[in-house]
Amino acid sequence: METIHASVDPVALVHRVGALIDAGRCGAAGPLLAAARQLIEPSPELNLLAARLAEGQGEHGLARAEFDAAVEAAPDQGSLRKRRASFCHRTGDFERAARDAAEAVILDPQDADAKALLGSALLSLGRPADARACLTEACTAQPGNPAYREALAVATEADGDPDAAFAILRGGLSPTGGSLNLRNAAILFCIRHRAFRQAVGLAEEGRIAGTVDACLFGLKGHAQSSLGMHAEAAESYAEALKLGPGDPYVRHLVAASGLLPSAKRAPPDYLRAVFDGYAERFDDHLIGLGYRIPGAIRHTVAEYLGTVGPCGPILDLGCGTGLIGVAIADLPIGPLTGVDISGRMLAEARAKGIYATLEEADVLDWLADRPDTWQLILAGDVLCYFGALDGLLRAIQPRLAPGGWFVLSVEERREDAEESGWSLQRQGRYAHSRAYLDEVLRACGFVVRRMDAQVIRMEAGAPVLGYLIVAEPAPAVH
Ligand SMILES: C[S@@+](CC[C@H](N)C(=O)[O-])C[C@H]1O[C@@H](n2cnc3c(N)ncnc32)[C@H](O)[C@@H]1O
């Protein structure tokens, strides 16, 4: 507990508050900041501290008001503009972020940081060519800055030039080391483009240069596993686990490789990391893989409408970029609510303008707090991130209106009498057996109306098999 003496030096107090916020000790910083505000005249510096504190405590409205006050008090201070730009970017107000960053560039045309911020905001606004130009200027000013280089590579890829994007990442690495984040970004780039051997090579180069990092070994394991080198992948995963025993991403991949018993669901941090990183390419990639679930769900929704007429509200769990919303948008339905754990997937969905409401949350937490019901609840390719389904199904069942349908897709797990009804597969998704699905749906208060075999999409040239299920709430027993 911090105590405040009347004789305290206000400057030292302000420094102390800043240090506490930096250390994540917002609870301790709050009373000290309040005391500082009584001792010191109002200033942009105090507004800035209050903004950082409010953001650290998750109070984004308050943080924004403090940032606004700081900028209003000193509109010509580029550093304040940049602070507010970063905050606005983090909280999804990309327009404001771009305007502030642009102001900072105007105030100081040599400010590479402001140019990089502007580039990132333009990228989030879907203007990759402009983003690329700004980030190129930032990188030219500071060629050794790995964060600028990584952002430029992202913009360059989004601008349709993946070869140049990879060259930018590769150019920032040296055989004797270089930035770890940049190396991991380059490895991830190779994995995403299915250049698994090159990914292993980059990881190996890093290891030889003395890099010791859980993520690097985790990615190496992922690439090796994709090449069918399962023994080598297991070694890499084991190394990753030693280095980052608590890292949710690593733990999930390690479990998927069979080295750890699998958890009952994919960890939220893992999901966010995977889908935030995937959001921009998701639609193109899934369409390229012949993803069939939106079409199959549309067919089922149309069938439902044929019996009940226009219907709503509708809930899309794990809505992602909104491909299901697109598939049903022309039907007499609505309003449509989407929930997803990944802010970037939601940003793509928002851009499609189909959903009345989009919420960023873990579906399990979100459902637990809801009093309302839906006539249709849809879940396309999202239950594959849960192993045991009972918790989620019990949360969904009371949220279905009488006569409503729950339409979901799952990946098929081949029956095996010896094992449980679900298992975690190497790619990090869960598959479920038909018998388990039947049993768990019934146990959680549903009647299974239909469970149709369904090709979900193609993967490595082969169909991924699963089911499209329609379930209704079981009639109440009196
Ligand atoms: C394969 S995508 C499918 C997206 C969409 N339903 C579709 O069919 O196009 C899976 C989505 O589920 C989301 N997701 C996975 N687990 C989740 C959870 N526990 N809570 C909220 N969203 C989740 C992911 O972020 C991702 O956007």
The ligand as an ORCA input file, in Angstrom:
! r2SCAN-3c Opt
* xyz 0 1
  C     -13.120    -21.977    -38.677
  S     -13.740    -20.432    -38.183
  C     -15.433    -20.514    -38.728
  C     -16.051    -19.154    -38.875
  C     -17.496    -19.152    -39.376
  N     -18.395    -19.796    -38.450
  C     -17.580    -19.791    -40.730
  O     -18.174    -20.873    -40.821
  O     -17.055    -19.203    -41.685
  C     -13.898    -20.648    -36.435
  C     -14.238    -19.351    -35.725
  O     -14.649    -19.669    -34.405
  C     -14.062    -18.750    -33.497
  N     -13.989    -19.408    -32.196
  C     -13.384    -20.582    -31.905
  N     -13.585    -20.878    -30.613
  C     -14.318    -19.864    -30.076
  C     -14.815    -19.579    -28.784
  N     -14.608    -20.415    -27.767
  N     -15.525    -18.448    -28.590
  C     -15.738    -17.583    -29.617
  N     -15.275    -17.796    -30.872
  C     -14.578    -18.924    -31.094
  C     -12.719    -18.426    -34.102
  O     -12.200    -17.189    -33.642
  C     -13.066    -18.400    -35.589
  O     -13.423    -17.130    -36.017
*
